[in-house]
Amino acid sequence: MADIAKSLERPPTYPTKYFGCELGAQTNIDNKNERYIVNGEHDAAKLQDILDGFIRKFVLCTACDNPETVLSVKRNVIHSKCKACGNAGTIDSKHKLSAFIIKNPPKVEKVKKHKDPSKNDENGNNERDGGFENGSSDDVDDWEPEPFDNDDKVSAQIGKLIISKDLEKPTEERLDMLHQYFIAAKKDDRLGDSKEMLNEAERLDLKAKGTLLLADVLFDEDVLKQIEAHRILLLRFTNGDVKAQKYLLGGIEQLILKHKAVLLPKTAHIIKALYDQDVVTEEVIIAWGEKPSKKYVERDFAKQIIEKAMVIINWLKEADEESDEEEESDGEVAFDERARVLGTVVEKIKPEGCKVAEKKEEKIIVGEDGEELDIDDI
C-alpha cells in the first residue's frame, strides 16, 4: 500500500480507507511499520477495480485526466489543484472517505510561483504567489513532483493488499502453504533466492517455524553436504533467532528418524556441521542436549539422538567452560588433563593405535577410556 500511495502521491491511509468503505470491511493501519490491512478475503481483480475508482475520484484532474493533482482542506472542503493544467476544483464531499480526509488533511508540498503583475486579487495581492496549503503565500524552493508511475507498477502492488486473507487462516493451514511453497521453489530451482524464501515465511508469520519445514525440504541422507550448500538460506532464518534454531533441531530429529539406519550414527557429525556453519549456536545445542523432548519424535528416540550427539555437546560445554576460566584468569593459559595448548603449538600424548587429528581451537578431546577422540571422525 505504501508503494501504491507513493505512486499516486497520496497518503497510504487514503486508499486503505477507500477499500474499507467500498468493501464494507474493517481496516488496520500501522504507519510506523507501513502495514495497511483490509480485513477479509478479497479478489485481486476486484481490488484493482476499486483502486481505479479511487484514482478517478481522488487523484485524476477533472479537466485533463492528469494524476498530478494536489489536495488541500479549507473550511471542511477538499480542494484539488492540478499541477499540469492548473485546473482547480473540489472533491465530492458525499463519499465516506471525504470525511476521513477532512479530519486527516494531507501535508501538501508548497510550490514557488513567479509573480505576474497583471494578475492580482481584489486585495491587490498577486494570486500566483505561494503554494496551496492553507492559502499560504510563503516562498519556498522550487519543487517538482515525481513522474507518475504507469498502471502496471500500481497493479503489481495489489497482491500485497490481500495479506490478511492468509494471516486469518489457522497455523496448520499456513504451515502447509509454506511447505508447498518451499517444495515448489526447490522444484523450480529457486531456493538460491534466500530473501524470497524468508519473505514468504514472514508474510505467513512463520519465520521461526519455517526452519522445521526447510529441514524436510532441503535435507536427505546427504545432509552433511546439504547444510553447507544451503548455509545462506539457513542463516536467513536462524541468525539471531533462537526459536528458529530450536525448530531446525526439531526438523533434524525428524530427518534422523526418517533415515534412521544411515543418519543416527552420524548424529554428532550433523550437529557439528550446524555449529561449524554458524547455523545453530553452541548455547542452543547445549540446551537442546539437556532435556530430550517428545515434541518432534518419540521421547525414547530423542534420547537416542542426544546420546549419539553427546560427544559434540560435551566438547562444546568444555570449550565454553575453559573460555570462562581463561577470562577469569585474566589472560593466563589454562591447562587440564583434556587439553594442552601452547600458543599455536599443541602438545599431544598419543596412546598406541589411537587416532589424532587437529581440533577446533587445537584442543584434544579425551574419552572416558583415556583415549583421544577425533572430533572430525566421531
C-alpha positions as CSV (number, residue, x, y, z in Angstrom):
1,M,0.0,0.0,0.0
2,A,2.9,2.3,0.7
3,D,4.2,1.8,-2.8
4,I,0.8,2.4,-4.4
5,A,0.3,5.6,-2.3
6,K,3.7,6.9,-3.3
7,S,2.9,6.3,-7.0
8,L,-0.4,8.2,-6.6
9,E,1.1,10.9,-4.3
10,R,-1.4,10.3,-1.6
11,P,-1.1,9.2,2.0
12,P,-1.4,5.4,2.2
13,T,-4.2,5.8,4.7
14,Y,-6.5,7.2,2.0
15,P,-6.6,4.3,-0.4
16,T,-6.7,1.9,2.6
17,K,-9.8,3.6,4.0
18,Y,-11.3,3.8,0.5
19,F,-11.0,0.0,0.2
20,G,-12.7,-0.4,3.6
21,C,-15.5,1.9,2.6
22,E,-16.2,0.2,-0.8
23,L,-15.9,-3.3,0.6
24,G,-17.6,-2.7,3.9
25,A,-14.6,-4.1,5.7
26,Q,-12.6,-3.1,8.7
27,T,-9.1,-1.7,8.1
28,N,-6.0,-1.8,10.3
29,I,-3.4,0.9,9.9
30,D,0.1,0.8,11.3
31,N,2.0,3.8,9.9
32,K,5.2,3.0,11.8
33,N,5.7,-0.4,10.2
34,E,3.9,0.5,7.0
35,R,1.3,-2.2,7.4
36,Y,-2.1,-1.3,5.9
37,I,-4.5,-4.2,6.1
38,V,-8.0,-4.6,4.7
39,N,-9.7,-7.4,6.6
40,G,-11.5,-10.3,4.8
41,E,-11.0,-12.3,1.7
42,H,-10.9,-10.2,-1.5
43,D,-10.2,-11.0,-5.1
44,A,-7.2,-9.2,-6.6
45,A,-9.2,-8.2,-9.7
46,K,-11.9,-6.6,-7.6
47,L,-9.3,-4.7,-5.6
48,Q,-7.9,-3.4,-8.8
49,D,-11.3,-2.1,-9.9
50,I,-11.8,-0.4,-6.6
51,L,-8.4,1.2,-6.8
52,D,-9.3,2.5,-10.2
53,G,-12.4,4.1,-8.6
54,F,-10.2,5.8,-6.0
55,I,-7.9,7.1,-8.7
56,R,-10.8,8.6,-10.7
57,K,-12.4,10.2,-7.7
58,F,-9.5,11.4,-5.6
59,V,-6.4,11.6,-8.0
60,L,-7.2,12.4,-11.6
61,C,-7.8,16.0,-12.7
62,T,-11.4,16.5,-13.9
63,A,-10.2,18.8,-16.7
64,C,-7.2,16.9,-18.2
65,D,-7.3,13.5,-16.6
66,N,-3.7,14.0,-15.3
67,P,-2.9,12.4,-12.0
68,E,-0.5,15.1,-10.9
69,T,-3.0,16.8,-8.5
70,V,-2.6,18.2,-5.0
71,L,-5.3,18.0,-2.3
72,S,-5.8,20.5,0.4
73,V,-8.5,21.1,3.0
74,K,-10.0,24.5,3.6
75,R,-13.1,25.2,5.7
76,N,-14.1,21.5,5.6
77,V,-14.0,21.4,1.8
78,I,-11.4,19.2,-0.1
79,H,-9.8,21.2,-2.9
80,S,-7.9,19.7,-5.8
81,K,-5.3,21.6,-7.8
82,C,-3.8,20.2,-11.0
83,K,0.0,20.8,-11.3
84,A,-0.2,20.0,-15.1
85,C,-3.0,22.3,-16.4
86,G,-3.7,24.5,-13.4
87,N,-7.3,23.5,-13.0
88,A,-8.8,23.9,-9.6
89,G,-11.9,22.2,-8.2
90,T,-13.4,20.4,-5.2
91,I,-13.8,16.8,-4.3
92,D,-17.2,15.1,-3.8
93,S,-18.0,15.5,-0.1
94,K,-20.6,12.8,-0.1
95,H,-18.2,9.9,-0.2
96,K,-17.3,8.4,3.2
97,L,-13.6,8.9,2.5
98,S,-14.1,12.6,2.2
99,A,-15.0,12.8,5.9
100,F,-11.8,11.0,6.8
101,I,-9.7,13.3,4.6
102,I,-11.2,16.4,6.2
103,K,-10.3,15.0,9.6
104,N,-6.8,13.9,8.4
105,P,-5.8,16.6,5.8
106,P,-2.7,15.8,3.6
107,K,0.6,17.5,4.0
108,V,0.8,19.5,0.8
109,E,4.1,20.5,-0.7
110,K,4.4,24.2,-1.4
111,V,5.2,25.3,-4.9
112,K,7.0,28.5,-5.6
113,K,5.4,30.6,-8.4
114,H,6.7,33.7,-10.1
115,K,4.7,36.9,-9.6
116,D,2.6,38.1,-12.5
117,P,1.9,41.8,-12.1
118,S,-1.1,41.5,-14.4
119,K,-3.0,39.2,-12.1
120,N,-3.8,40.5,-8.7
121,D,-6.7,39.6,-6.4
122,E,-9.2,42.0,-5.1
123,N,-6.9,42.9,-2.2
124,G,-4.1,43.7,-4.6
125,N,-2.2,40.5,-3.8
126,N,-0.7,38.5,-6.6
127,E,-2.8,35.4,-6.8
128,R,0.1,33.3,-8.3
129,D,2.3,33.8,-5.2
130,G,2.9,30.9,-2.8
131,G,1.5,27.4,-2.6
132,F,-1.7,25.7,-1.9
133,E,-1.5,24.9,1.8
134,N,-4.0,27.0,3.8
135,G,-3.6,29.7,1.1
136,S,0.0,30.4,2.3
137,S,2.0,32.9,0.2
138,D,5.4,32.0,1.7
139,D,8.1,31.4,-0.9
140,V,9.7,28.0,-0.9
141,D,12.2,26.2,-3.1
142,D,11.0,25.0,-6.4
143,W,9.6,21.5,-6.2
144,E,8.9,19.1,-9.0
145,P,6.6,16.1,-8.4
146,E,7.9,12.6,-9.2
147,P,6.8,11.2,-12.6
148,F,3.6,9.3,-12.2
149,D,4.2,5.5,-12.4
150,N,2.3,3.6,-15.0
151,D,-0.7,1.5,-14.2
152,D,1.3,-1.8,-14.4
153,K,3.5,-0.7,-11.5
154,V,0.5,0.1,-9.4
155,S,-1.2,-3.1,-10.4
156,A,1.9,-5.1,-9.3
157,Q,1.4,-3.9,-5.8
158,I,-2.2,-5.1,-5.5
159,G,-1.3,-8.6,-4.4
160,K,0.3,-7.2,-1.2
161,L,-3.1,-6.0,-0.1
162,I,-4.5,-9.5,0.4
163,I,-2.0,-10.4,3.1
164,S,-4.8,-10.6,5.7
165,K,-6.5,-13.3,3.7
166,D,-3.7,-15.8,4.5
167,L,-3.0,-14.5,8.0
168,E,-6.5,-15.3,9.1
169,K,-6.0,-18.9,8.3
170,P,-5.1,-21.5,11.0
171,T,-1.4,-22.1,11.7
172,E,-1.6,-25.6,10.4
173,E,-3.0,-24.4,7.1
174,R,-0.4,-21.7,6.8
175,L,2.3,-24.2,7.6
176,D,1.1,-26.4,4.7
177,M,1.1,-23.4,2.4
178,L,4.7,-22.6,3.3
179,H,5.7,-26.2,2.9
180,Q,4.2,-26.4,-0.5
181,Y,5.9,-23.1,-1.4
182,F,9.3,-24.5,-0.4
183,I,8.7,-27.7,-2.3
184,A,7.8,-25.7,-5.5
185,A,10.8,-23.5,-5.0
186,K,13.1,-26.5,-4.9
187,K,11.5,-28.0,-8.0
188,D,11.9,-24.7,-9.8
189,D,15.4,-24.2,-8.6
190,R,14.6,-21.0,-6.7
191,L,15.9,-22.0,-3.3
192,G,19.0,-19.8,-4.0
193,D,16.9,-16.7,-3.6
194,S,17.1,-16.9,0.2
195,K,15.4,-13.5,0.6
196,E,12.4,-14.6,-1.4
197,M,12.1,-17.7,0.9
198,L,12.3,-15.6,4.0
199,N,9.8,-13.0,2.7
200,E,7.2,-15.7,2.1
201,A,7.7,-17.2,5.6
202,E,7.4,-13.7,7.2
203,R,4.3,-13.0,5.1
204,L,2.7,-16.0,6.6
205,D,4.1,-15.1,10.1
206,L,6.0,-18.4,10.2
207,K,9.7,-17.3,10.2
208,A,10.8,-19.4,13.2
209,K,8.7,-22.5,12.3
210,G,9.8,-22.2,8.7
211,T,13.1,-23.9,9.6
212,L,11.2,-27.1,10.6
213,L,9.8,-27.2,7.0
214,L,13.2,-26.3,5.5
215,A,14.8,-29.3,7.2
216,D,12.2,-31.6,5.5
217,V,12.6,-30.0,2.0
218,L,16.4,-29.4,1.9
219,F,17.8,-32.5,3.6
220,D,18.0,-36.2,3.0
221,E,20.7,-38.8,3.6
222,D,23.3,-36.4,2.2
223,V,22.5,-33.8,4.9
224,L,26.2,-33.0,5.8
225,K,26.9,-31.6,2.3
226,Q,23.4,-30.0,2.1
227,I,23.9,-28.0,5.3
228,E,27.0,-26.3,3.7
229,A,25.3,-25.9,0.3
230,H,22.2,-24.2,1.8
231,R,24.1,-22.2,4.5
232,I,23.0,-18.8,3.3
233,L,19.3,-19.8,3.2
234,L,19.5,-21.3,6.7
235,L,21.2,-18.3,8.1
236,R,18.4,-16.1,6.7
237,F,16.1,-17.8,9.1
238,T,18.3,-18.7,12.1
239,N,20.8,-15.9,12.5
240,G,20.0,-14.3,15.9
241,D,16.7,-16.2,16.2
242,V,16.9,-18.9,19.0
243,K,13.4,-20.1,18.3
244,A,14.2,-20.8,14.6
245,Q,17.3,-22.7,15.7
246,K,15.3,-24.9,18.0
247,Y,12.7,-25.6,15.3
248,L,15.6,-26.5,13.0
249,L,17.0,-29.0,15.5
250,G,13.4,-30.5,15.7
251,G,13.5,-30.9,12.0
252,I,16.9,-32.6,12.2
253,E,15.4,-35.1,14.7
254,Q,12.6,-35.9,12.3
255,L,15.1,-36.2,9.5
256,I,17.3,-38.7,11.5
257,L,14.1,-40.7,12.3
258,K,13.2,-40.8,8.6
259,H,16.7,-42.1,7.6
260,K,17.5,-43.8,10.9
261,A,19.8,-46.5,9.6
262,V,22.1,-44.0,7.8
263,L,21.8,-40.9,9.9
264,L,21.5,-42.0,13.5
265,P,25.2,-43.0,13.6
266,K,26.1,-39.6,12.0
267,T,24.1,-37.5,14.5
268,A,27.2,-35.9,16.1
269,H,28.6,-35.0,12.6
270,I,25.3,-33.4,11.7
271,I,25.1,-31.3,14.9
272,K,28.8,-30.3,14.4
273,A,28.1,-29.2,10.8
274,L,25.3,-27.0,12.0
275,Y,27.6,-25.5,14.6
276,D,30.6,-25.1,12.2
277,Q,28.4,-23.3,9.6
278,D,27.1,-20.9,12.4
279,V,23.5,-22.0,11.7
280,V,22.9,-23.1,15.3
281,T,24.8,-21.7,18.3
282,E,26.6,-23.7,21.0
283,E,24.2,-22.3,23.6
284,V,21.2,-23.7,21.7
285,I,22.9,-27.0,21.1
286,I,23.8,-27.4,24.8
287,A,20.3,-26.5,25.9
288,W,18.8,-29.0,23.4
289,G,21.0,-31.8,24.8
290,E,20.0,-31.2,28.4
291,K,16.4,-32.4,28.0
292,P,15.1,-34.8,25.4
293,S,11.7,-33.7,24.1
294,K,8.8,-35.7,22.5
295,K,7.7,-32.6,20.5
296,Y,9.1,-33.9,17.2
297,V,9.8,-37.6,17.7
298,E,9.1,-40.2,20.4
299,R,11.0,-39.3,23.6
300,D,12.9,-42.6,23.6
301,F,14.2,-41.9,20.1
302,A,15.0,-38.3,21.1
303,K,17.2,-39.7,23.9
304,Q,19.0,-41.9,21.4
305,I,19.7,-39.0,19.2
306,I,21.1,-36.9,22.1
307,E,23.2,-39.8,23.3
308,K,24.8,-40.0,19.8
309,A,25.4,-36.3,20.0
310,M,26.8,-36.2,23.5
311,V,30.4,-36.2,22.3
312,I,29.9,-32.9,20.5
313,I,27.7,-31.5,23.2
314,N,30.4,-32.2,25.9
315,W,33.0,-30.8,23.6
316,L,31.1,-27.5,23.4
317,K,30.5,-27.5,27.1
318,E,34.2,-27.9,27.9
319,A,35.2,-25.3,25.4
320,D,32.8,-22.9,26.9
321,E,33.9,-23.6,30.5
322,E,37.6,-23.3,29.5
323,S,36.8,-20.0,27.8
324,D,35.2,-18.7,31.0
325,E,38.2,-19.9,33.1
326,E,40.6,-18.1,30.7
327,E,38.7,-14.9,31.1
328,E,38.7,-15.2,34.9
329,S,42.4,-15.9,35.0
330,D,43.0,-12.5,33.2
331,G,44.8,-13.9,30.2
332,E,46.6,-16.8,31.9
333,V,46.8,-20.0,29.9
334,A,44.6,-22.7,31.5
335,F,45.9,-26.4,31.4
336,D,43.9,-29.5,32.3
337,E,44.1,-33.2,31.6
338,R,41.9,-32.8,28.5
339,A,43.7,-30.0,26.6
340,R,47.2,-28.8,26.4
341,V,47.7,-25.6,24.4
342,L,50.8,-23.6,24.0
343,G,50.1,-20.7,21.7
344,T,49.6,-22.3,18.3
345,V,51.5,-25.5,19.3
346,V,49.6,-28.4,20.7
347,E,51.4,-31.0,22.9
348,K,49.9,-34.4,22.1
349,I,50.2,-37.6,24.1
350,K,49.2,-40.4,21.7
351,P,48.5,-43.9,23.1
352,E,49.4,-46.6,20.6
353,G,46.8,-47.3,18.0
354,C,44.7,-44.1,18.6
355,K,43.8,-41.5,16.0
356,V,45.0,-38.0,16.5
357,A,43.7,-35.0,14.5
358,E,43.7,-31.2,14.8
359,K,40.8,-30.0,16.7
360,K,38.8,-26.7,16.7
361,E,40.9,-24.3,18.8
362,E,43.5,-27.0,18.7
363,K,42.1,-28.8,21.7
364,I,42.4,-32.6,22.2
365,I,39.3,-34.4,23.3
366,V,39.9,-37.4,25.6
367,G,37.2,-40.1,26.0
368,E,36.2,-41.8,29.2
369,D,38.7,-44.6,28.4
370,G,41.5,-42.1,28.3
371,E,41.9,-42.3,24.6
372,E,41.9,-39.2,22.3
373,L,38.8,-38.8,20.1
374,D,38.9,-37.3,16.6
375,I,36.1,-34.7,16.6
376,D,36.0,-34.8,12.8
377,D,35.7,-38.6,12.7
378,I,33.4,-39.3,15.7
